[in-house]
Amino acid sequence: MLLAKISFVCFLITVPFVSPREIFFGSGDPVIAPRGYHGQRFFGDLSTEYTIDPSGKSTVCTLYVSSVFAGIEALTVTNPTYNFDVKVGLGTASGAITLNLVDSPLVSKLKGDFTYSVTGNNTSFTFRGDLIGWYNSSR
C-alpha cells in the first residue's frame, strides 16, 4: 500500500498540470471569436486555418494536408463557398467551407461539410458543422 501511495505522489509530481478545460475539451479556438481573429482546426490529415476580417464581412481560409499547403480562398458575400478536393501524398480532403454572414444578435459562421483522411489508421471521416462563429454588426 505504501508503494502505491509513493507511486501516486511521484505521478502527480511528474505529470504536468493542465486546466480542467484542457482535460475535457482540449485547448482550441473559442466558440465565438472576435472579429479579426486568426485560428485553426485540425481534422486528421487536414488543417484548416482561417482569418476573420476586422470588419467581420469576409474570411480567408487556408488548407494544409499532411502539414503541406494545399489551398487558399477568400470568402465574401459574393463568393461565400470554398469547394475543394485536395491531396498531398496519402492525405486527402474534399468538400466545402461556407461563409454564413448574418447581422447581430445572430452569429455569423464558417460552416464545414467535408471528408478528410487519417493516414495513421487508413480511414476517412466526415465533418459537418460550424468551424467558428462571430458577431457581425452589419452586413
N, C-alpha and C positions, 0 to 999 in steps of 0.2 A: 504494500500500500504506500509506503514511504517513497519507493522508487517511482510509482505512478505520480505522486504529488510533485516530486522533483522534476520529472519529465514534463509535466504540465506547466510548471513555472518556467522552465527553460524554453518551452514552446512559446509561451506568452512574451518572453523577453526577446526571442529571436525573430518572431513574425512581425513585420511592420504594421503599424496601426493604420487603418483606413476608416473613414467615416461610415456610419451605418448606411447612408445613401449610396455610397460606392459598393458596399457589400451586396445590397439587394437590387439596385438598379444600374450599377455601373456608372462611371463618370461619363459625361457626354454633354451634348448640347441642351440648352434649355428648351422646354416645350414651346414657350412663347418668347421669341427673341426680339431685341430692339432693332429698329431699322438701322442699317449699316453693319449688321452682324455678319461675321465670316465664320463658317463652321464646316464640319464634315461628318459623314456617317459611313460606317463600314458594314458591308454585306458580303461575307465570304471573300472571294477574289476581287470584288468591286468596292471601290471607294468613291463616294460622291462628295464633292466639295462645292459649296455654294457661298455666294456673297450677296446679301440683300442690299440693294442700293439705299443710300441715306434717305432718299425720298420715299422709299417703300414701294415704288412703282415698277421695279424691274429687279431681276436677279441674274447672276452669271453662274452657270452650272458647269463644273469640270468633272470628267470621269477619269478614273485610273483603274486599270485592270492589272492585277498582279504587280501593283506599285508602278506601273508604266502608264504615262499619259495616253489616253485613248480618245478623248473628245472634249469639246467645249462649245457652249451655246449661251447666248444672251437671251433671256426670256422677258418679253414685254407684253403689253396689252395686244399689240398686233402680231406678235409671234409667241404665243403662250405655251407651246408644246415643243419639247426636245425629244424627238424619236431617235433611238439609237439601236445599233446592232454591232457590237464591238467584240473583238477577240484579240488577245495577246497571249501567245504561247498556248497553254491549255486552258487559260482563264477566259470566260465568256460572259457577256451580259447583253440583254436585249429588252427593249420595252420603251417606256416613255416617262418623262418627268414633266409635269404640267404646272404652270403658274395660275393660281386662282386668286385674283385681286378682288377684294370687297372693301366697302367702307366700314370704319369702326361704328358700332361696337363689335361687329363681326370680325373674325380672324382671317386675314389673307394667308394663303398656304402654298407651299410647294408640295405637290402630291406625286407619289411614285407608283408606278404599275410596271414592274419589270421582273425578269428572271435572271438569276446570277448563279455562277458556278462556285463550287467549293472543291478545288482540285485535291485537297488533302484526303478526302474520302470519296472522290469521283462521283459527286452528286450535284444537283442543282435545286434551287429553291425559288419561290416566288415571293416578292414583297408587293403588297398593295396597301397603301396608306399614306399618311402625312409624314413628310420629312421634317418640316419646320413650319412654324407659323409666326405671324407678327401683326400688330395693329397698324392699319393704314389710315391716315387722317382723311384723305380724299383720293379719288381716282384721278 
